[in-house]
Structure formats: structure tokens, C-alpha cells
Amino acid sequence: MKVKLIKKVDLSEYGKEWEGCYLDFLSPSFEVIKPLLEVGEEKDQQKATEKVFVVLGELFVGGKVVTDEGVKDITKDDLSILPIELINKSVTLLAGTPSPK
């Protein structure tokens, strides 16, 4: 059984064209998020990156982002094309790291 609590990464701070854009993820249990918490200990950067995208993919619900073709819906298969800033923002939210705001 999974508790369906959605965590939203609001992307409107990136400007007017990003208004209404977001990334939605299921709020993870500790068991699901554990690999993300261990990424810093991983010596192999490729393995660390793979762990991040596996967890994000498992938790991804949906989203909208600005592309060179306009605002588009994305799927978990599109996560790897996102700017690293959005990946970091998502991991921070999911790991429960407090926002500086």
C-alpha cells in the first residue's frame, strides 16, 4: 500500500512563461528515499546519477515545463532532459531538506 501524497515543485519562479509549470512527485516513504540519501556516499558518479533517476522515475506523477516547442507535458522518460537545477530542486523537496525561503 502507498500513501498518495503529492509533492509539487512549482516552477513559476523561473519567469512569466513558466507560470503554471510544475513537477509532481509522490511523497516518498523512507524505504523509497533511502537510495537518494546515500547518493553522497557513492564513489561512482554514474551509479549515483542512475540512483537519482530511478527514484525520481518511481515517484514522478507528471508535470509541465517550458521547452523550445512551448509548454509541454512531460513523463518520467523526460526527466533526464531537465536542467540539473530542476533535478536538484526536486531531490531537495523529496528528501525533506528545508527550503531556505
Chimera marker file (.cmm) of the C-alpha trace (Angstrom):
<marker_set name="trace">
<marker id="1" x="0.000" y="0.000" z="0.000" r="1" g="1" b="0" radius="0.5"/>
<marker id="2" x="1.232" y="3.528" z="-0.816" r="1" g="1" b="0" radius="0.5"/>
<marker id="3" x="0.002" y="6.765" z="0.710" r="1" g="1" b="0" radius="0.5"/>
<marker id="4" x="-0.841" y="9.098" z="-2.148" r="1" g="1" b="0" radius="0.5"/>
<marker id="5" x="0.540" y="12.438" z="-1.015" r="1" g="1" b="0" radius="0.5"/>
<marker id="6" x="1.709" y="14.644" z="-3.878" r="1" g="1" b="0" radius="0.5"/>
<marker id="7" x="4.684" y="16.996" z="-3.540" r="1" g="1" b="0" radius="0.5"/>
<marker id="8" x="4.689" y="19.780" z="-6.129" r="1" g="1" b="0" radius="0.5"/>
<marker id="9" x="7.774" y="21.544" z="-7.421" r="1" g="1" b="0" radius="0.5"/>
<marker id="10" x="6.397" y="24.926" z="-8.520" r="1" g="1" b="0" radius="0.5"/>
<marker id="11" x="8.408" y="26.276" z="-11.451" r="1" g="1" b="0" radius="0.5"/>
<marker id="12" x="6.719" y="29.676" z="-11.732" r="1" g="1" b="0" radius="0.5"/>
<marker id="13" x="9.742" y="31.362" z="-10.106" r="1" g="1" b="0" radius="0.5"/>
<marker id="14" x="11.598" y="30.954" z="-13.410" r="1" g="1" b="0" radius="0.5"/>
<marker id="15" x="9.609" y="33.698" z="-15.112" r="1" g="1" b="0" radius="0.5"/>
<marker id="16" x="6.304" y="34.551" z="-16.727" r="1" g="1" b="0" radius="0.5"/>
<marker id="17" x="6.492" y="31.829" z="-19.372" r="1" g="1" b="0" radius="0.5"/>
<marker id="18" x="6.915" y="29.244" z="-16.577" r="1" g="1" b="0" radius="0.5"/>
<marker id="19" x="3.680" y="30.247" z="-14.798" r="1" g="1" b="0" radius="0.5"/>
<marker id="20" x="1.566" y="27.122" z="-14.356" r="1" g="1" b="0" radius="0.5"/>
<marker id="21" x="4.578" y="24.828" z="-14.840" r="1" g="1" b="0" radius="0.5"/>
<marker id="22" x="5.339" y="22.228" z="-12.204" r="1" g="1" b="0" radius="0.5"/>
<marker id="23" x="6.698" y="18.778" z="-11.426" r="1" g="1" b="0" radius="0.5"/>
<marker id="24" x="4.557" y="16.453" z="-9.293" r="1" g="1" b="0" radius="0.5"/>
<marker id="25" x="6.008" y="13.571" z="-7.303" r="1" g="1" b="0" radius="0.5"/>
<marker id="26" x="4.565" y="11.107" z="-4.810" r="1" g="1" b="0" radius="0.5"/>
<marker id="27" x="5.852" y="11.907" z="-1.355" r="1" g="1" b="0" radius="0.5"/>
<marker id="28" x="8.293" y="9.078" z="-0.656" r="1" g="1" b="0" radius="0.5"/>
<marker id="29" x="8.431" y="6.688" z="2.252" r="1" g="1" b="0" radius="0.5"/>
<marker id="30" x="11.795" y="6.302" z="3.961" r="1" g="1" b="0" radius="0.5"/>
<marker id="31" x="12.403" y="2.999" z="2.141" r="1" g="1" b="0" radius="0.5"/>
<marker id="32" x="11.945" y="4.659" z="-1.257" r="1" g="1" b="0" radius="0.5"/>
<marker id="33" x="14.022" y="7.741" z="-0.462" r="1" g="1" b="0" radius="0.5"/>
<marker id="34" x="16.886" y="5.844" z="1.214" r="1" g="1" b="0" radius="0.5"/>
<marker id="35" x="18.921" y="5.484" z="-2.038" r="1" g="1" b="0" radius="0.5"/>
<marker id="36" x="18.779" y="9.282" z="-2.512" r="1" g="1" b="0" radius="0.5"/>
<marker id="37" x="20.094" y="9.848" z="0.989" r="1" g="1" b="0" radius="0.5"/>
<marker id="38" x="23.036" y="7.535" z="0.216" r="1" g="1" b="0" radius="0.5"/>
<marker id="39" x="23.982" y="9.160" z="-3.115" r="1" g="1" b="0" radius="0.5"/>
<marker id="40" x="26.604" y="11.369" z="-1.456" r="1" g="1" b="0" radius="0.5"/>
<marker id="41" x="28.465" y="8.255" z="-0.297" r="1" g="1" b="0" radius="0.5"/>
<marker id="42" x="28.569" y="6.752" z="-3.810" r="1" g="1" b="0" radius="0.5"/>
<marker id="43" x="32.072" y="6.986" z="-5.289" r="1" g="1" b="0" radius="0.5"/>
<marker id="44" x="30.952" y="6.150" z="-8.839" r="1" g="1" b="0" radius="0.5"/>
<marker id="45" x="29.251" y="9.275" z="-10.280" r="1" g="1" b="0" radius="0.5"/>
<marker id="46" x="27.421" y="7.246" z="-12.948" r="1" g="1" b="0" radius="0.5"/>
<marker id="47" x="25.897" y="4.938" z="-10.308" r="1" g="1" b="0" radius="0.5"/>
<marker id="48" x="24.927" y="7.929" z="-8.175" r="1" g="1" b="0" radius="0.5"/>
<marker id="49" x="23.184" y="9.585" z="-11.125" r="1" g="1" b="0" radius="0.5"/>
<marker id="50" x="21.360" y="6.362" z="-12.003" r="1" g="1" b="0" radius="0.5"/>
<marker id="51" x="20.102" y="6.044" z="-8.418" r="1" g="1" b="0" radius="0.5"/>
<marker id="52" x="18.710" y="9.570" z="-8.538" r="1" g="1" b="0" radius="0.5"/>
<marker id="53" x="16.833" y="8.989" z="-11.798" r="1" g="1" b="0" radius="0.5"/>
<marker id="54" x="15.488" y="5.589" z="-10.711" r="1" g="1" b="0" radius="0.5"/>
<marker id="55" x="13.986" y="7.091" z="-7.547" r="1" g="1" b="0" radius="0.5"/>
<marker id="56" x="12.663" y="10.192" z="-9.335" r="1" g="1" b="0" radius="0.5"/>
<marker id="57" x="11.113" y="7.989" z="-12.018" r="1" g="1" b="0" radius="0.5"/>
<marker id="58" x="9.370" y="5.797" z="-9.434" r="1" g="1" b="0" radius="0.5"/>
<marker id="59" x="7.878" y="8.834" z="-7.727" r="1" g="1" b="0" radius="0.5"/>
<marker id="60" x="7.098" y="11.016" z="-10.765" r="1" g="1" b="0" radius="0.5"/>
<marker id="61" x="3.398" y="11.699" z="-11.337" r="1" g="1" b="0" radius="0.5"/>
<marker id="62" x="3.503" y="14.360" z="-14.065" r="1" g="1" b="0" radius="0.5"/>
<marker id="63" x="4.379" y="17.895" z="-14.918" r="1" g="1" b="0" radius="0.5"/>
<marker id="64" x="4.580" y="20.780" z="-17.347" r="1" g="1" b="0" radius="0.5"/>
<marker id="65" x="7.762" y="22.537" z="-18.447" r="1" g="1" b="0" radius="0.5"/>
<marker id="66" x="8.801" y="25.150" z="-20.986" r="1" g="1" b="0" radius="0.5"/>
<marker id="67" x="10.592" y="23.653" z="-23.990" r="1" g="1" b="0" radius="0.5"/>
<marker id="68" x="11.774" y="25.013" z="-27.311" r="1" g="1" b="0" radius="0.5"/>
<marker id="69" x="8.330" y="23.915" z="-28.552" r="1" g="1" b="0" radius="0.5"/>
<marker id="70" x="6.400" y="25.793" z="-25.853" r="1" g="1" b="0" radius="0.5"/>
<marker id="71" x="4.825" y="24.491" z="-22.653" r="1" g="1" b="0" radius="0.5"/>
<marker id="72" x="4.662" y="20.697" z="-22.757" r="1" g="1" b="0" radius="0.5"/>
<marker id="73" x="3.512" y="17.886" z="-20.502" r="1" g="1" b="0" radius="0.5"/>
<marker id="74" x="6.352" y="15.576" z="-19.564" r="1" g="1" b="0" radius="0.5"/>
<marker id="75" x="6.601" y="11.937" z="-18.486" r="1" g="1" b="0" radius="0.5"/>
<marker id="76" x="9.132" y="10.133" z="-16.320" r="1" g="1" b="0" radius="0.5"/>
<marker id="77" x="11.039" y="9.312" z="-19.518" r="1" g="1" b="0" radius="0.5"/>
<marker id="78" x="11.693" y="13.048" z="-19.944" r="1" g="1" b="0" radius="0.5"/>
<marker id="79" x="13.293" y="13.570" z="-16.525" r="1" g="1" b="0" radius="0.5"/>
<marker id="80" x="16.816" y="13.121" z="-17.878" r="1" g="1" b="0" radius="0.5"/>
<marker id="81" x="16.439" y="16.141" z="-20.194" r="1" g="1" b="0" radius="0.5"/>
<marker id="82" x="15.576" y="18.521" z="-17.352" r="1" g="1" b="0" radius="0.5"/>
<marker id="83" x="18.172" y="21.085" z="-16.301" r="1" g="1" b="0" radius="0.5"/>
<marker id="84" x="20.209" y="19.932" z="-13.296" r="1" g="1" b="0" radius="0.5"/>
<marker id="85" x="18.759" y="22.838" z="-11.294" r="1" g="1" b="0" radius="0.5"/>
<marker id="86" x="15.273" y="21.295" z="-11.564" r="1" g="1" b="0" radius="0.5"/>
<marker id="87" x="16.578" y="17.840" z="-10.652" r="1" g="1" b="0" radius="0.5"/>
<marker id="88" x="18.337" y="19.272" z="-7.593" r="1" g="1" b="0" radius="0.5"/>
<marker id="89" x="15.232" y="21.211" z="-6.602" r="1" g="1" b="0" radius="0.5"/>
<marker id="90" x="13.142" y="18.026" z="-6.883" r="1" g="1" b="0" radius="0.5"/>
<marker id="91" x="15.601" y="15.902" z="-4.874" r="1" g="1" b="0" radius="0.5"/>
<marker id="92" x="15.777" y="18.578" z="-2.170" r="1" g="1" b="0" radius="0.5"/>
<marker id="93" x="11.991" y="18.663" z="-1.863" r="1" g="1" b="0" radius="0.5"/>
<marker id="94" x="11.655" y="14.873" z="-1.804" r="1" g="1" b="0" radius="0.5"/>
<marker id="95" x="14.480" y="14.377" z="0.693" r="1" g="1" b="0" radius="0.5"/>
<marker id="96" x="12.750" y="16.757" z="3.091" r="1" g="1" b="0" radius="0.5"/>
<marker id="97" x="15.561" y="19.300" z="3.082" r="1" g="1" b="0" radius="0.5"/>
<marker id="98" x="14.195" y="22.595" z="4.401" r="1" g="1" b="0" radius="0.5"/>
<marker id="99" x="13.860" y="25.415" z="1.900" r="1" g="1" b="0" radius="0.5"/>
<marker id="100" x="15.989" y="28.496" z="2.548" r="1" g="1" b="0" radius="0.5"/>
<marker id="101" x="12.880" y="30.674" z="1.998" r="1" g="1" b="0" radius="0.5"/>
<link id1="1" id2="2" r="1" g="1" b="0" radius="0.2"/>
<link id1="2" id2="3" r="1" g="1" b="0" radius="0.2"/>
<link id1="3" id2="4" r="1" g="1" b="0" radius="0.2"/>
<link id1="4" id2="5" r="1" g="1" b="0" radius="0.2"/>
<link id1="5" id2="6" r="1" g="1" b="0" radius="0.2"/>
<link id1="6" id2="7" r="1" g="1" b="0" radius="0.2"/>
<link id1="7" id2="8" r="1" g="1" b="0" radius="0.2"/>
<link id1="8" id2="9" r="1" g="1" b="0" radius="0.2"/>
<link id1="9" id2="10" r="1" g="1" b="0" radius="0.2"/>
<link id1="10" id2="11" r="1" g="1" b="0" radius="0.2"/>
<link id1="11" id2="12" r="1" g="1" b="0" radius="0.2"/>
<link id1="12" id2="13" r="1" g="1" b="0" radius="0.2"/>
<link id1="13" id2="14" r="1" g="1" b="0" radius="0.2"/>
<link id1="14" id2="15" r="1" g="1" b="0" radius="0.2"/>
<link id1="15" id2="16" r="1" g="1" b="0" radius="0.2"/>
<link id1="16" id2="17" r="1" g="1" b="0" radius="0.2"/>
<link id1="17" id2="18" r="1" g="1" b="0" radius="0.2"/>
<link id1="18" id2="19" r="1" g="1" b="0" radius="0.2"/>
<link id1="19" id2="20" r="1" g="1" b="0" radius="0.2"/>
<link id1="20" id2="21" r="1" g="1" b="0" radius="0.2"/>
<link id1="21" id2="22" r="1" g="1" b="0" radius="0.2"/>
<link id1="22" id2="23" r="1" g="1" b="0" radius="0.2"/>
<link id1="23" id2="24" r="1" g="1" b="0" radius="0.2"/>
<link id1="24" id2="25" r="1" g="1" b="0" radius="0.2"/>
<link id1="25" id2="26" r="1" g="1" b="0" radius="0.2"/>
<link id1="26" id2="27" r="1" g="1" b="0" radius="0.2"/>
<link id1="27" id2="28" r="1" g="1" b="0" radius="0.2"/>
<link id1="28" id2="29" r="1" g="1" b="0" radius="0.2"/>
<link id1="29" id2="30" r="1" g="1" b="0" radius="0.2"/>
<link id1="30" id2="31" r="1" g="1" b="0" radius="0.2"/>
<link id1="31" id2="32" r="1" g="1" b="0" radius="0.2"/>
<link id1="32" id2="33" r="1" g="1" b="0" radius="0.2"/>
<link id1="33" id2="34" r="1" g="1" b="0" radius="0.2"/>
<link id1="34" id2="35" r="1" g="1" b="0" radius="0.2"/>
<link id1="35" id2="36" r="1" g="1" b="0" radius="0.2"/>
<link id1="36" id2="37" r="1" g="1" b="0" radius="0.2"/>
<link id1="37" id2="38" r="1" g="1" b="0" radius="0.2"/>
<link id1="38" id2="39" r="1" g="1" b="0" radius="0.2"/>
<link id1="39" id2="40" r="1" g="1" b="0" radius="0.2"/>
<link id1="40" id2="41" r="1" g="1" b="0" radius="0.2"/>
<link id1="41" id2="42" r="1" g="1" b="0" radius="0.2"/>
<link id1="42" id2="43" r="1" g="1" b="0" radius="0.2"/>
<link id1="43" id2="44" r="1" g="1" b="0" radius="0.2"/>
<link id1="44" id2="45" r="1" g="1" b="0" radius="0.2"/>
<link id1="45" id2="46" r="1" g="1" b="0" radius="0.2"/>
<link id1="46" id2="47" r="1" g="1" b="0" radius="0.2"/>
<link id1="47" id2="48" r="1" g="1" b="0" radius="0.2"/>
<link id1="48" id2="49" r="1" g="1" b="0" radius="0.2"/>
<link id1="49" id2="50" r="1" g="1" b="0" radius="0.2"/>
<link id1="50" id2="51" r="1" g="1" b="0" radius="0.2"/>
<link id1="51" id2="52" r="1" g="1" b="0" radius="0.2"/>
<link id1="52" id2="53" r="1" g="1" b="0" radius="0.2"/>
<link id1="53" id2="54" r="1" g="1" b="0" radius="0.2"/>
<link id1="54" id2="55" r="1" g="1" b="0" radius="0.2"/>
<link id1="55" id2="56" r="1" g="1" b="0" radius="0.2"/>
<link id1="56" id2="57" r="1" g="1" b="0" radius="0.2"/>
<link id1="57" id2="58" r="1" g="1" b="0" radius="0.2"/>
<link id1="58" id2="59" r="1" g="1" b="0" radius="0.2"/>
<link id1="59" id2="60" r="1" g="1" b="0" radius="0.2"/>
<link id1="60" id2="61" r="1" g="1" b="0" radius="0.2"/>
<link id1="61" id2="62" r="1" g="1" b="0" radius="0.2"/>
<link id1="62" id2="63" r="1" g="1" b="0" radius="0.2"/>
<link id1="63" id2="64" r="1" g="1" b="0" radius="0.2"/>
<link id1="64" id2="65" r="1" g="1" b="0" radius="0.2"/>
<link id1="65" id2="66" r="1" g="1" b="0" radius="0.2"/>
<link id1="66" id2="67" r="1" g="1" b="0" radius="0.2"/>
<link id1="67" id2="68" r="1" g="1" b="0" radius="0.2"/>
<link id1="68" id2="69" r="1" g="1" b="0" radius="0.2"/>
<link id1="69" id2="70" r="1" g="1" b="0" radius="0.2"/>
<link id1="70" id2="71" r="1" g="1" b="0" radius="0.2"/>
<link id1="71" id2="72" r="1" g="1" b="0" radius="0.2"/>
<link id1="72" id2="73" r="1" g="1" b="0" radius="0.2"/>
<link id1="73" id2="74" r="1" g="1" b="0" radius="0.2"/>
<link id1="74" id2="75" r="1" g="1" b="0" radius="0.2"/>
<link id1="75" id2="76" r="1" g="1" b="0" radius="0.2"/>
<link id1="76" id2="77" r="1" g="1" b="0" radius="0.2"/>
<link id1="77" id2="78" r="1" g="1" b="0" radius="0.2"/>
<link id1="78" id2="79" r="1" g="1" b="0" radius="0.2"/>
<link id1="79" id2="80" r="1" g="1" b="0" radius="0.2"/>
<link id1="80" id2="81" r="1" g="1" b="0" radius="0.2"/>
<link id1="81" id2="82" r="1" g="1" b="0" radius="0.2"/>
<link id1="82" id2="83" r="1" g="1" b="0" radius="0.2"/>
<link id1="83" id2="84" r="1" g="1" b="0" radius="0.2"/>
<link id1="84" id2="85" r="1" g="1" b="0" radius="0.2"/>
<link id1="85" id2="86" r="1" g="1" b="0" radius="0.2"/>
<link id1="86" id2="87" r="1" g="1" b="0" radius="0.2"/>
<link id1="87" id2="88" r="1" g="1" b="0" radius="0.2"/>
<link id1="88" id2="89" r="1" g="1" b="0" radius="0.2"/>
<link id1="89" id2="90" r="1" g="1" b="0" radius="0.2"/>
<link id1="90" id2="91" r="1" g="1" b="0" radius="0.2"/>
<link id1="91" id2="92" r="1" g="1" b="0" radius="0.2"/>
<link id1="92" id2="93" r="1" g="1" b="0" radius="0.2"/>
<link id1="93" id2="94" r="1" g="1" b="0" radius="0.2"/>
<link id1="94" id2="95" r="1" g="1" b="0" radius="0.2"/>
<link id1="95" id2="96" r="1" g="1" b="0" radius="0.2"/>
<link id1="96" id2="97" r="1" g="1" b="0" radius="0.2"/>
<link id1="97" id2="98" r="1" g="1" b="0" radius="0.2"/>
<link id1="98" id2="99" r="1" g="1" b="0" radius="0.2"/>
<link id1="99" id2="100" r="1" g="1" b="0" radius="0.2"/>
<link id1="100" id2="101" r="1" g="1" b="0" radius="0.2"/>
</marker_set>
